[in-house]
Amino acid sequence: MESLKVALLGFGTVGEGVYRTIGTHQERLQKILGKRVEVVAVLIRDARKRRNIEGDVLITADFNDILSLPQLDVVIEAIVEKEPSYTYLKKAIKKGAHIITANKEMFAHHGKELIELAEKYKVSVGFEATVAGGVPIIQTLRQLLMVNSVQKIEGILNGTSNFILSEMREKKQAFAGALFQAQENGYAEADPSNDVEGTDAFYKLMILSKLAFGKQPDWNKVEIAGITSITGELVVEAQKLGLRFKHIASVQNVNGRIIASVKPALVTRSHPFYHIEGVQNAVNIQADIVGGITLSGPGRGCIRRRVR
Ligand SMILES: NC(=O)c1ccc[n+]([C@@H]2O[C@H](COP(=O)([O-])OP(=O)(O)OC[C@H]3O[C@@H](n4cnc5c(N)ncnc54)[C@H](OP(=O)(O)O)[C@@H]3O)[C@@H](O)[C@H]2O)c1
């Protein structure tokens, strides 16, 4: 049977998760695609690390080896930072491969260019994994946009921050204790700054902004605050008033001007995010015809737990 040849860029939490999922879901993938899905190569940084990868898969630290493959249908990218990811994906598109990325930092910066280049080379760009892992927000937005005009999007886009805020409230913990628990559970990196300082949610919000409004706000004018200033005492005081802290990324179109912020906010019981707890993500879309829609589901935590 003909097979779809896939190269994986990165074999960390996401890359290895994708590799294992392709293995365990082969039958279902074949039914959908009519072809076997075969991971033929894996790009990593450290060629000396031992990895649990089948013997016939090319493992390389040199991207030219990937480009030299005799057949390359899809490149799935799960490495970190803007570069070299952007350069690699441009080259993959020019070789005629479809691309799929989980890299929100790169895609927030270069999504537009990659989509334009892919159109030129008649290949597709998948970026559902860049925003809110287990919540199908990208395809929902695309579908809504066919007839609706979106006015505002709000989201709990970082499961680590949401987990920490939930822990602080439920277990009456200080920020440091809740962060430690997040790290113990595999929900936070050894360096959690991107998550707790709001940068991760910001990149995701910029991807949503481009999709919903066709543009992003001036990045320098976006207020970005994380959850590090929220103390255990503040959380307890809020709870006495029937309020909960949530870390909310928000973007709206005000007469053609895009206004965005990423910061903690107090929400009341009637707010759609009041009951979003732990590593859950949620996105609320306000659109002219359908009104308000809220989607919620597992964020990064689900990926980490499944791989471990
Ligand atoms: N973790 C999540 O829950 C999650 C969810 C959604 C999206 N994402 C995004 O997905 C991407 C990957 O995240 P992750 O958590 O899987 O990261 P990770 O565990 O740190 O893994 C990164 C992988 O990329 C490889 N790599 C890094 N720089 C490279 C380079 N210059 N050339 C070749 N390979 C390189 C590393 O190689 P070595 O193994 O040799 O070090 C490693 O295999 C990130 O952009 C992240 O923002 C993550």
The ligand as an ORCA input file, in Angstrom:
! r2SCAN-3c Opt
* xyz 0 1
  N       4.613     20.695     25.523
  C       3.364     21.032     25.232
  O       2.420     20.678     25.944
  C       3.078     21.847     23.995
  C       1.764     22.023     23.575
  C       1.506     22.725     22.381
  C       2.550     23.270     21.664
  N       3.850     23.116     22.129
  C       4.949     23.674     21.296
  O       5.564     22.569     20.624
  C       6.959     22.802     20.478
  C       7.732     21.656     21.129
  O       7.424     21.623     22.517
  P       7.949     20.437     23.442
  O       7.314     20.648     24.770
  O       7.781     19.142     22.754
  O       9.508     20.821     23.524
  P      10.703     19.901     24.084
  O      10.148     18.798     24.915
  O      11.690     20.835     24.663
  O      11.311     19.239     22.764
  C      11.933     19.990     21.765
  C      12.506     19.056     20.723
  O      13.021     19.844     19.661
  C      14.371     19.481     19.407
  N      15.078     20.701     19.004
  C      15.160     21.876     19.678
  N      15.873     22.769     18.972
  C      16.243     22.150     17.827
  C      17.012     22.537     16.706
  N      17.543     23.748     16.605
  N      17.193     21.643     15.719
  C      16.673     20.387     15.800
  N      15.947     19.956     16.847
  C      15.736     20.833     17.854
  C      14.900     18.909     20.685
  O      15.982     18.050     20.396
  P      16.763     17.206     21.541
  O      15.791     16.115     21.901
  O      17.976     16.711     20.875
  O      17.007     18.168     22.652
  C      13.659     18.179     21.215
  O      13.568     16.901     20.660
  C       7.248     24.149     21.121
  O       7.286     25.123     20.107
  C       6.069     24.352     22.062
  O       5.775     25.715     22.251
  C       4.122     22.405     23.258
*
